[in-house]
Amino acid sequence: MDLLQHYEVTCPHCWETVDLEFDLSVPGQSYFEDCPVCCKAMLVSYTVADGEIDEVGVEAAD
C-alpha cells in the first residue's frame, strides 16, 4: 500500500489548482504550505479513514 497520495486542491488566493501530497500513515494533520503558483500561505488540513483521504480543507492563512 502506498502511504503517500497526491490530491488536487484549489488555492484560496489565486484559484489555481495545485497538487499536494498527503501522508496516509497519519490519521489527520493541519499544516501551512505556500502555494507554488502565487507563494501565499494556505492552511491545509486533512483526515484519513480506512487508509483513504476522508476530508480535505484549504483556506487562506493571512
FIRO-837953 format. One record per residue: x, y, z of N, C-alpha, C in turn. Coordinates in Angstrom, 3 decimals, always signed. Example, Ala and Ser with C-alpha at 12.3 -4.5 7.8 and 13.67 -1.06 7.14 Angstrom:
# residues 2
+----------+----------+----------+----------+----------+----------+----------+----------+----------+
!     n.xx !     n.yy !     n.zz !    ca.xx !    ca.yy !    ca.zz !     c.xx !     c.yy !     c.zz !
+----------+----------+----------+----------+----------+----------+----------+----------+----------+
!  +13.190 !   -5.690 !   +7.800 !  +12.300 !   -4.500 !   +7.800 !  +13.200 !   -3.300 !   +7.800 !
!  +12.850 !   -2.250 !   +7.080 !  +13.670 !   -1.060 !   +7.140 !  +12.900 !   +0.030 !   +7.870 !
+----------+----------+----------+----------+----------+----------+----------+----------+----------+
END
This chain:
# residues 62
+----------+----------+----------+----------+----------+----------+----------+----------+----------+
!     n.xx !     n.yy !     n.zz !    ca.xx !    ca.yy !    ca.zz !     c.xx !     c.yy !     c.zz !
+----------+----------+----------+----------+----------+----------+----------+----------+----------+
!   +0.842 !   -1.190 !   +0.000 !   +0.000 !   +0.000 !   +0.000 !   +0.883 !   +1.248 !   +0.000 !
!   +0.584 !   +2.182 !   -0.862 !   +1.327 !   +3.434 !   -0.941 !   +0.797 !   +4.392 !   +0.121 !
!   +1.687 !   +4.839 !   +1.013 !   +1.256 !   +5.714 !   +2.106 !   +1.286 !   +7.196 !   +1.743 !
!   +1.767 !   +7.523 !   +0.566 !   +1.741 !   +8.905 !   +0.091 !   +0.762 !   +9.004 !   -1.058 !
!   -0.122 !   +9.987 !   -0.997 !   -1.132 !  +10.143 !   -2.045 !   -1.198 !  +11.602 !   -2.475 !
!   -1.235 !  +11.814 !   -3.782 !   -1.385 !  +13.157 !   -4.337 !   -2.864 !  +13.528 !   -4.369 !
!   -3.134 !  +14.811 !   -4.168 !   -4.508 !  +15.297 !   -4.126 !   -4.518 !  +16.716 !   -4.678 !
!   -5.410 !  +17.010 !   -5.598 !   -5.503 !  +18.351 !   -6.168 !   -6.463 !  +19.211 !   -5.361 !
!   -6.010 !  +20.435 !   -5.051 !   -6.826 !  +21.402 !   -4.320 !   -6.769 !  +22.733 !   -5.067 !
!   -7.638 !  +23.649 !   -4.695 !   -7.656 !  +24.984 !   -5.288 !   -7.105 !  +25.980 !   -4.280 !
!   -6.139 !  +26.772 !   -4.711 !   -5.571 !  +27.794 !   -3.844 !   -6.648 !  +28.839 !   -3.533 !
!   -6.816 !  +29.194 !   -2.255 !   -7.837 !  +30.188 !   -1.890 !   -7.431 !  +31.624 !   -2.233 !
!   -6.205 !  +31.820 !   -2.699 !   -5.735 !  +33.159 !   -3.066 !   -5.836 !  +33.403 !   -4.569 !
!   -5.242 !  +32.496 !   -5.359 !   -5.153 !  +32.719 !   -6.806 !   -6.090 !  +31.811 !   -7.606 !
!   -6.760 !  +30.893 !   -6.945 !   -7.736 !  +29.985 !   -7.539 !   -7.148 !  +28.984 !   -8.537 !
!   -5.827 !  +28.833 !   -8.517 !   -5.177 !  +27.833 !   -9.366 !   -5.264 !  +26.465 !   -8.693 !
!   -5.303 !  +25.427 !   -9.505 !   -5.284 !  +24.057 !   -8.989 !   -3.840 !  +23.673 !   -8.699 !
!   -3.599 !  +23.185 !   -7.491 !   -2.255 !  +22.756 !   -7.097 !   -2.313 !  +21.333 !   -6.574 !
!   -1.207 !  +20.632 !   -6.708 !   -1.115 !  +19.234 !   -6.303 !   -0.398 !  +19.154 !   -4.961 !
!   -1.047 !  +18.533 !   -3.972 !   -0.442 !  +18.332 !   -2.658 !   -0.223 !  +16.839 !   -2.446 !
!   +0.710 !  +16.508 !   -1.579 !   +0.974 !  +15.109 !   -1.261 !   +0.681 !  +14.890 !   +0.223 !
!   -0.170 !  +13.923 !   +0.512 !   -0.569 !  +13.636 !   +1.887 !   -0.003 !  +12.294 !   +2.338 !
!   +0.382 !  +12.243 !   +3.619 !   +0.898 !  +11.035 !   +4.238 !   -0.270 !  +10.293 !   +4.883 !
!   -0.659 !   +9.163 !   +4.297 !   -1.823 !   +8.422 !   +4.785 !   -1.540 !   +7.628 !   +6.052 !
!   -0.277 !   +7.587 !   +6.506 !   +0.027 !   +6.892 !   +7.755 !   -0.354 !   +7.738 !   +8.971 !
!   -0.669 !   +9.015 !   +8.726 !   -1.083 !   +9.936 !   +9.792 !   -2.602 !  +10.078 !   +9.706 !
!   -3.346 !   +9.875 !  +10.816 !   -4.813 !   +9.908 !  +10.748 !   -5.406 !  +11.285 !  +10.461 !
!   -4.640 !  +12.320 !  +10.664 !   -5.111 !  +13.674 !  +10.378 !   -4.007 !  +14.662 !  +10.649 !
!   -4.058 !  +15.780 !   +9.952 !   -2.982 !  +16.738 !  +10.090 !   -3.447 !  +18.111 !   +9.613 !
!   -2.882 !  +19.153 !  +10.200 !   -3.065 !  +20.529 !   +9.737 !   -1.688 !  +21.158 !   +9.650 !
!   -1.433 !  +21.873 !   +8.558 !   -0.128 !  +22.496 !   +8.385 !   -0.245 !  +23.661 !   +7.406 !
!   +0.763 !  +24.520 !   +7.407 !   +0.825 !  +25.643 !   +6.486 !   +1.697 !  +25.251 !   +5.307 !
!   +1.259 !  +25.632 !   +4.109 !   +2.044 !  +25.393 !   +2.906 !   +1.856 !  +26.578 !   +1.969 !
!   +2.944 !  +27.005 !   +1.359 !   +2.859 !  +28.099 !   +0.395 !   +2.382 !  +27.569 !   -0.946 !
!   +1.492 !  +28.298 !   -1.574 !   +1.020 !  +27.940 !   -2.909 !   +2.211 !  +28.015 !   -3.867 !
!   +2.447 !  +26.984 !   -4.683 !   +3.565 !  +27.027 !   -5.624 !   +3.347 !  +28.001 !   -6.776 !
!   +2.134 !  +28.517 !   -6.943 !   +1.834 !  +29.458 !   -8.024 !   +1.986 !  +30.903 !   -7.546 !
!   +1.284 !  +31.273 !   -6.467 !   +1.294 !  +32.672 !   -6.016 !   +2.133 !  +32.906 !   -4.756 !
!   +2.647 !  +31.841 !   -4.152 !   +3.533 !  +31.901 !   -2.975 !   +2.860 !  +32.390 !   -1.693 !
!   +1.542 !  +32.480 !   -1.663 !   +0.846 !  +32.887 !   -0.437 !   +0.545 !  +31.647 !   +0.405 !
!   +0.478 !  +31.854 !   +1.730 !   +0.295 !  +30.751 !   +2.661 !   -1.135 !  +30.219 !   +2.660 !
!   -1.236 !  +28.893 !   +2.708 !   -2.524 !  +28.204 !   +2.822 !   -2.484 !  +27.341 !   +4.080 !
!   -3.602 !  +27.274 !   +4.785 !   -3.742 !  +26.339 !   +5.883 !   -4.404 !  +25.094 !   +5.309 !
!   -3.670 !  +23.985 !   +5.318 !   -4.144 !  +22.728 !   +4.757 !   -4.460 !  +21.783 !   +5.907 !
!   -5.614 !  +21.140 !   +5.860 !   -5.953 !  +20.126 !   +6.857 !   -6.592 !  +18.952 !   +6.144 !
!   -6.333 !  +17.762 !   +6.674 !   -6.933 !  +16.565 !   +6.092 !   -7.093 !  +15.489 !   +7.148 !
!   -8.004 !  +14.578 !   +6.889 !   -8.197 !  +13.406 !   +7.735 !   -8.168 !  +12.173 !   +6.854 !
!   -7.777 !  +11.068 !   +7.469 !   -7.677 !   +9.786 !   +6.774 !   -8.566 !   +8.787 !   +7.498 !
!   -9.324 !   +8.004 !   +6.734 !  -10.159 !   +6.938 !   +7.296 !  -10.003 !   +5.696 !   +6.415 !
!   -9.751 !   +4.576 !   +7.023 !   -9.594 !   +3.299 !   +6.313 !   -8.548 !   +3.377 !   +5.211 !
!   -7.450 !   +4.099 !   +5.464 !   -6.359 !   +4.185 !   +4.513 !   -6.602 !   +5.082 !   +3.313 !
!   -7.689 !   +5.845 !   +3.338 !   -8.021 !   +6.757 !   +2.237 !   -8.242 !   +8.166 !   +2.781 !
!   -8.024 !   +9.167 !   +1.937 !   -8.299 !  +10.545 !   +2.337 !   -9.798 !  +10.703 !   +2.534 !
!  -10.175 !  +11.188 !   +3.716 !  -11.584 !  +11.339 !   +4.065 !  -12.063 !  +12.770 !   +3.789 !
!  -11.358 !  +13.745 !   +4.364 !  -11.725 !  +15.151 !   +4.175 !  -10.471 !  +15.981 !   +3.968 !
!  -10.603 !  +17.021 !   +3.134 !   -9.502 !  +17.951 !   +2.897 !  -10.063 !  +19.357 !   +2.989 !
!   -9.355 !  +20.221 !   +3.678 !   -9.740 !  +21.626 !   +3.758 !   -8.534 !  +22.511 !   +3.457 !
!   -8.753 !  +23.554 !   +2.687 !   -7.694 !  +24.510 !   +2.358 !   -8.292 !  +25.909 !   +2.508 !
!   -7.630 !  +26.740 !   +3.314 !   -8.112 !  +28.103 !   +3.494 !   -6.941 !  +29.070 !   +3.509 !
!   -7.225 !  +30.323 !   +3.246 !   -6.201 !  +31.364 !   +3.257 !   -5.638 !  +31.521 !   +4.664 !
!   -4.348 !  +31.676 !   +4.760 !   -3.694 !  +31.824 !   +6.057 !   -3.022 !  +33.190 !   +6.163 !
!   -3.816 !  +34.261 !   +6.034 !   -3.225 !  +35.596 !   +6.148 !   -3.418 !  +36.112 !   +7.540 !
+----------+----------+----------+----------+----------+----------+----------+----------+----------+
END
